[in-house]
Amino acid sequence: MNYQTFEPHQELKMVVKCYWTMEDSAGDRLEKQSIIPDGCMEMIFHHGDLYKQYTGDGKGIIQPRCFVIGQLTRPLEIEPTGKTSIFSVRFHPHGFLPFASIPIKEMENTAIPLEKLFGRDGKDIEEKIFNAHSVQERINLVEIFLLDRLASLETIDHIVRSTVETILIGNGQLSIDELSSKIDINRRQMERKFYLAIGLRPKQLSKIIRLQAALKMLLTKETANITSLAHENDYYDQSHFIKDFRELVGITPKEFYRKNLKMSSFFIGD
């Protein structure tokens, strides 16, 4: 797979983390892959063949051609049905809120078609992206689309932004009491604002961010020392680390290391 990332326009940097593209190369096998939660929502445009998404009961459904995927709280199992050609917008954890037409929480683990979210405008941007002749043209088109809808960044509460930034800086290792103390806000108020804006609770996002940090270490080291990984990422003990790992990745750290999941590695540490 050929995977590339691109920086957003300055006016969108507060909400968009990056744009990315993925194309398969000759000889790539059609095999099931797991996407690991990273706290970010995505706007996906498939201008190649579609992907099959597996539901919790093991059944497979074909994803829409263009959609926004809500917050993931478990591994997302997908499988290509043919040639992969994807253009995507990756939002910051709080970044999709100004564009949401339905409650963020209702989108959890679900691919929502753009037409359902944006009506005819959603269909129009699909057609424009498909007819574009370069990545830069697609970026320009989607930025016009997003900027037209970015009425005000005040939609994102400063408390939510501050909490997200604090979680990221701390690699998800701060407790909820430590977070509320640093933000200087009542814990209950912080959790309510955060949940409405992001679709996750601060503790959930912290768990995801801490696990992402551990995954990055696992993928960049030659050996998998589970005890060291747990210690370096401030897990209470090895069993706590393995429990969170299985919940968010679907397998144990050792199994992950042996399989070296290709698709998942694209989405770690961007």
PETA-V905913 format. One record per pair of residues at least 4 apart in sequence whose ideal C-beta (glycine too) atoms are under 8 Angstrom apart, sorted by sequence separation. I is the first residue (numbers start at 1). GAP is how many residues later the second one is. D is the distance in Angstrom with one decimal. If there is no record, write none. Layout:
I/GAP/D
I/GAP/D
This chain:
8/4/4.3
9/4/7.4
12/4/4.4
24/4/4.1
46/4/5.5
54/4/6.4
55/4/5.1
63/4/6.5
72/4/5.4
80/4/5.2
91/4/3.3
96/4/5.8
100/4/5.6
102/4/5.3
103/4/7.7
106/4/7.8
112/4/5.6
113/4/7.2
114/4/5.6
115/4/6.7
118/4/3.4
119/4/7.7
120/4/6.2
121/4/6.5
122/4/6.6
123/4/6.6
124/4/6.4
125/4/6.2
126/4/6.4
127/4/6.2
128/4/6.6
133/4/5.8
134/4/7.1
135/4/6.3
136/4/6.4
137/4/6.3
138/4/6.3
139/4/6.1
140/4/6.6
141/4/6.5
142/4/6.2
143/4/5.9
144/4/6.3
145/4/7.0
146/4/6.0
151/4/7.4
156/4/5.9
157/4/7.1
158/4/6.0
159/4/6.3
160/4/6.4
161/4/6.3
162/4/6.2
163/4/6.4
164/4/6.3
165/4/6.2
166/4/6.2
168/4/7.9
170/4/4.4
174/4/4.2
175/4/7.0
176/4/6.4
177/4/6.3
178/4/6.3
179/4/6.2
180/4/8.0
185/4/5.6
186/4/6.7
187/4/6.3
188/4/6.3
189/4/6.4
190/4/6.0
191/4/6.1
192/4/6.6
193/4/6.2
194/4/5.8
195/4/7.2
200/4/4.1
201/4/7.3
202/4/6.0
203/4/6.4
204/4/6.6
205/4/6.1
206/4/6.2
207/4/6.3
208/4/6.3
209/4/6.7
210/4/6.7
211/4/6.3
212/4/6.5
213/4/6.8
214/4/6.2
215/4/6.2
216/4/6.2
217/4/6.0
221/4/7.9
225/4/6.4
226/4/6.3
227/4/6.3
228/4/5.9
229/4/6.3
231/4/7.4
236/4/4.4
237/4/7.4
238/4/6.3
239/4/6.2
240/4/6.6
241/4/6.1
242/4/6.3
243/4/6.5
244/4/6.2
245/4/5.3
246/4/6.9
251/4/3.9
252/4/7.0
253/4/6.3
254/4/6.4
255/4/6.2
256/4/7.9
261/4/6.5
262/4/7.5
263/4/7.7
264/4/6.8
8/5/5.4
46/5/6.9
54/5/7.0
55/5/7.5
91/5/4.6
102/5/6.8
107/5/5.5
112/5/5.7
115/5/7.7
117/5/5.8
132/5/4.0
156/5/5.7
167/5/5.8
174/5/5.2
180/5/5.8
185/5/4.8
195/5/7.0
200/5/4.8
224/5/7.3
230/5/4.2
235/5/4.7
246/5/6.8
251/5/5.5
256/5/6.4
260/5/7.3
7/6/7.9
54/6/5.2
55/6/6.4
116/6/7.4
132/6/4.6
180/6/6.8
194/6/7.6
195/6/5.4
218/6/6.0
235/6/4.1
245/6/7.9
246/6/6.2
53/7/6.9
69/7/7.5
97/7/6.5
100/7/7.8
115/7/4.4
118/7/7.4
167/7/6.9
180/7/4.1
183/7/6.1
194/7/6.5
198/7/6.7
230/7/6.6
245/7/6.5
249/7/5.8
8/8/3.9
52/8/4.5
53/8/5.6
96/8/7.0
114/8/3.4
115/8/5.0
166/8/6.8
174/8/7.3
194/8/5.2
200/8/7.5
230/8/4.8
233/8/7.1
245/8/5.2
251/8/7.4
256/8/8.0
8/9/7.6
52/9/7.0
53/9/7.6
113/9/7.2
114/9/7.2
129/9/5.3
132/9/6.1
235/9/7.4
8/10/6.6
52/10/5.8
53/10/5.0
102/10/7.4
177/10/6.6
180/10/5.2
191/10/5.8
230/10/7.1
242/10/6.0
7/11/6.6
8/11/6.6
51/11/7.5
52/11/7.3
114/11/6.7
115/11/7.6
176/11/6.1
179/11/6.9
191/11/6.0
194/11/7.8
218/11/6.3
227/11/5.4
230/11/3.7
242/11/6.5
245/11/7.4
6/12/6.3
7/12/7.9
50/12/5.3
51/12/5.0
114/12/5.9
129/12/6.1
167/12/7.0
190/12/6.7
217/12/6.0
226/12/5.7
229/12/6.6
241/12/7.3
5/13/4.6
6/13/4.4
50/13/5.8
128/13/4.9
129/13/6.8
166/13/5.9
5/14/6.9
6/14/7.1
5/15/4.7
6/15/7.8
50/15/6.4
63/15/7.4
102/15/7.0
176/15/7.3
214/15/5.4
217/15/6.8
226/15/6.9
249/15/7.7
4/16/6.5
101/16/5.2
125/16/6.9
163/16/6.1
166/16/5.4
214/16/7.8
217/16/7.4
226/16/7.1
3/17/6.6
4/17/5.2
46/17/7.3
100/17/7.7
101/17/6.8
125/17/6.8
166/17/6.5
3/18/7.3
4/18/7.9
56/18/7.6
99/18/7.8
214/18/7.9
2/19/7.9
3/19/4.9
44/19/7.8
46/19/5.1
60/19/7.3
62/19/7.3
214/19/4.5
2/20/6.9
45/20/7.6
46/20/6.9
125/20/4.8
163/20/5.6
213/20/5.7
1/21/5.7
2/21/4.7
45/21/5.0
162/21/5.2
1/22/7.2
2/22/7.7
32/22/7.4
44/22/6.8
1/23/5.7
2/23/6.0
17/23/6.1
43/23/7.9
44/23/5.7
53/23/6.9
54/23/4.0
179/23/5.8
210/23/5.7
1/24/6.8
24/24/7.6
43/24/7.6
44/24/7.5
53/24/7.2
54/24/7.2
121/24/7.5
159/24/6.2
210/24/7.3
229/24/6.8
23/25/7.6
43/25/5.0
44/25/6.4
53/25/5.3
54/25/7.3
210/25/7.7
42/26/6.9
52/26/6.6
159/26/5.8
176/26/5.7
1/27/6.3
41/27/6.2
42/27/5.0
51/27/4.7
52/27/4.6
163/27/6.1
176/27/5.7
179/27/7.8
214/27/7.0
226/27/5.4
41/28/6.4
51/28/6.5
52/28/7.8
68/28/6.9
226/28/6.9
41/29/6.1
51/29/5.6
52/29/6.0
224/29/6.2
41/30/6.1
51/30/6.7
159/30/7.7
176/30/7.9
224/30/6.0
49/31/6.5
50/31/5.6
118/31/8.0
159/31/6.2
163/31/5.7
214/31/7.4
39/32/7.2
49/32/5.0
50/32/7.9
174/32/6.8
49/33/3.1
51/33/7.9
71/33/7.2
76/33/7.1
160/33/5.6
172/33/7.3
173/33/7.6
211/33/5.6
224/33/4.1
37/34/7.4
38/34/7.6
48/34/7.0
49/34/5.1
70/34/7.1
159/34/5.4
160/34/5.6
164/34/7.5
172/34/4.0
210/34/7.6
211/34/6.5
215/34/7.6
37/35/3.9
48/35/4.6
49/35/7.1
73/35/6.2
74/35/6.6
159/35/7.8
167/35/6.8
172/35/6.5
218/35/6.3
36/36/7.7
37/36/6.3
48/36/5.2
49/36/7.9
70/36/7.7
71/36/7.1
72/36/7.9
73/36/6.1
157/36/5.3
172/36/7.0
35/37/6.9
37/37/7.1
48/37/2.9
70/37/2.9
71/37/5.4
72/37/5.9
160/37/4.5
172/37/3.4
173/37/5.9
207/37/5.9
211/37/5.1
37/38/7.4
47/38/5.0
48/38/6.8
69/38/7.8
70/38/4.8
71/38/7.5
160/38/6.9
167/38/5.7
171/38/6.2
172/38/3.3
211/38/7.5
218/38/6.8
36/39/5.9
37/39/7.9
46/39/7.2
47/39/7.5
68/39/6.8
70/39/6.2
163/39/6.0
167/39/5.3
171/39/5.9
172/39/7.5
214/39/7.9
218/39/5.9
35/40/6.8
46/40/5.9
47/40/6.7
70/40/5.1
157/40/6.3
172/40/7.7
208/40/6.5
34/41/4.5
35/41/4.1
45/41/6.8
69/41/7.3
156/41/6.6
164/41/7.2
168/41/6.2
172/41/6.8
207/41/7.2
215/41/7.7
219/41/7.8
34/42/6.9
35/42/7.9
44/42/6.4
45/42/4.5
69/42/5.1
70/42/6.9
87/42/6.3
167/42/5.7
171/42/4.5
34/43/5.6
35/43/6.4
44/43/8.0
45/43/6.8
68/43/7.5
69/43/7.8
33/44/7.4
34/44/8.0
44/44/5.0
67/44/4.2
68/44/5.2
32/45/5.9
33/45/5.8
43/45/6.4
67/45/5.6
32/46/7.2
33/46/7.0
42/46/5.3
43/46/4.1
67/46/5.2
68/46/6.9
219/46/5.6
32/47/4.4
42/47/6.7
64/47/5.8
66/47/6.8
67/47/6.2
99/47/6.9
31/48/6.9
42/48/5.4
43/48/7.4
63/48/5.0
64/48/7.9
66/48/4.7
87/48/7.0
30/49/6.8
42/49/7.1
64/49/4.2
68/49/6.1
215/49/7.7
219/49/6.3
30/50/5.1
40/50/5.2
41/50/4.9
64/50/7.8
99/50/5.4
30/51/7.2
40/51/5.8
87/51/5.0
98/51/7.1
99/51/7.6
30/52/7.3
40/52/6.7
41/52/8.0
98/52/5.6
216/52/5.2
40/53/6.0
89/53/6.0
98/53/7.1
215/53/5.1
216/53/4.4
39/54/4.4
41/54/7.2
98/54/7.4
40/55/7.6
41/55/4.4
87/55/7.9
98/55/6.9
24/56/7.3
28/56/7.3
66/56/7.4
212/56/6.1
89/57/7.5
98/57/4.3
212/57/7.4
53/58/6.5
97/58/5.8
98/58/6.6
24/59/5.9
66/59/7.8
97/59/5.6
24/60/4.1
66/60/4.5
173/60/7.1
23/61/6.4
24/61/7.6
65/61/6.9
95/61/7.9
173/61/4.3
22/62/6.0
23/62/5.5
94/62/5.3
171/62/7.1
22/63/7.7
23/63/7.8
41/63/8.0
66/63/7.4
171/63/7.9
22/64/4.6
21/65/6.4
20/66/7.9
21/66/5.4
22/66/7.8
41/66/7.4
94/66/5.2
20/67/7.9
21/67/7.4
44/67/7.6
94/67/6.1
19/68/7.2
20/68/5.2
19/69/6.8
19/70/5.7
20/70/6.2
94/70/5.3
19/71/7.3
43/71/7.5
93/71/5.1
18/72/5.2
92/72/7.0
16/73/6.0
17/73/4.7
16/74/7.2
17/74/6.3
16/75/5.9
17/75/5.1
15/76/6.0
16/76/7.1
15/77/6.1
14/78/7.3
17/78/6.9
15/79/7.7
16/79/6.1
15/80/3.7
14/81/7.4
15/81/7.5
45/81/7.0
47/82/6.8
1/83/6.9
15/83/6.4
47/83/5.3
45/84/4.8
45/85/7.6
105/90/7.3
105/91/7.8
108/91/5.8
104/92/7.3
107/92/6.7
45/93/7.5
103/93/7.9
104/93/6.9
104/94/6.5
105/94/4.7
104/95/3.9
43/99/7.5
97/100/5.1
97/101/7.5
94/103/5.5
94/104/5.6
93/105/5.4
93/107/7.6
93/112/6.1
21/114/5.6
19/116/7.9
19/119/7.9
19/120/5.4
19/123/7.4
71/127/6.8
73/127/7.3
71/128/4.3
6/129/6.9
70/129/6.4
71/129/5.4
16/130/7.1
4/131/7.7
12/131/6.3
15/131/7.7
73/131/6.8
6/133/6.1
9/134/5.1
12/134/6.0
8/135/7.1
12/135/6.8
15/135/7.1
11/136/6.4
9/138/7.6
12/138/7.3
15/138/7.4
11/139/7.6
14/139/6.0
15/141/7.5
14/142/7.6
14/147/7.9
39/159/7.9
39/161/6.9
39/166/5.0
39/169/4.8
38/170/6.4
39/170/6.1
37/171/4.9
39/173/7.7
74/173/7.2
75/173/6.7
77/173/7.7
37/174/7.9
38/174/5.6
74/174/7.0
75/174/5.8
36/175/7.7
75/175/4.0
36/176/7.6
74/176/7.5
36/179/6.8
90/180/7.2
78/185/7.6
37/211/5.4
36/212/6.1
36/213/5.5
34/215/6.9
34/216/5.8
34/227/5.8
33/228/6.5
35/228/6.4
36/228/5.1
33/229/6.8
34/229/7.0
35/229/6.4
38/229/5.7
33/230/3.4
34/230/5.6
38/230/7.5
33/231/6.9
36/231/6.7
35/232/6.4
36/232/7.4
22/244/7.0
20/246/7.9
20/250/7.6
18/252/6.1
17/253/7.1
1/261/6.6
1/262/7.5
3/263/4.7
1/265/7.2
5/265/5.9
